[in-house]
């Protein structure tokens, strides 16, 4: 449900792909926090995009997984907030498949 006052709408509609991305990002951030307790640099080295990991170690999955890692609480909060605010309108205008 969006809040409309004087033609201003805060937040976009919660569409299926936006909902999926919000849940996925939140879950992976929690997993990142949990696994970082055991070995702080392992998750970032394995899934974060880096020159040496991508080319030298042939970690080609990093091109897809780096976008789900976040640098801290403020980073994830503002990413999820902007996804919620703008993602629904983009998904509706572009289509779910193209938006994803």
Order of alpha helices (4+ residues) and beta strands (2+ residues): beta-beta-alpha-alpha-alpha-alpha-alpha
